[in-house]
C-alpha cells in the first residue's frame, strides 16, 4: 500500500487506518515494513532541469571543450552536490584497475524539494557563468 499525504487532517486519518492494518498484521505473526519518504521530484521538474542543462550544454565549454548534455549533467550534479554539501559521489578504481569510475548523485532520486533546489541552483550557476537561459516551454 502506498499513501500520498498532503495535509494534516488527511494524514492523521490515514495513519489511524494504517495503524489498524499494521496491528492486525503483527498480531497475525507477520512482519511489516513501513517506509516514509518525501514526495519524489515531478515530471515537470525533471523536464525543466533537463531543458536548462541542454541550454547550458549548447552554450558552455569546460576544460576548453564542448561536452554532450549527459556530460554536462554529470558536471553540474557534481558541483551542485559540492555546493550543497551533499555526500554521494565517489571516484573509484574500475573493476580491472585500468580506469577510474565516477559514482555519484542521481537526479532520479531527488525529492520534490531537491528538484526545486537543483533548478534554482542551475539558474544561478547559468547567470554566474554567462549562460543565457530561456524559460523552457513544454508541449
Secondary structure, DSSP 8 states (H G I E B T S, - for coil): ------SHHHHHHHHHHHHHHHHHHHHTT----------B--HHHHHHHHHHHHHHHHH--BTTB---HHHHHHHHHHHHHHHHT----EEEE-TTSSSEEEE---GGG-BHHHHHHHHHHHHHHHHHTT---------
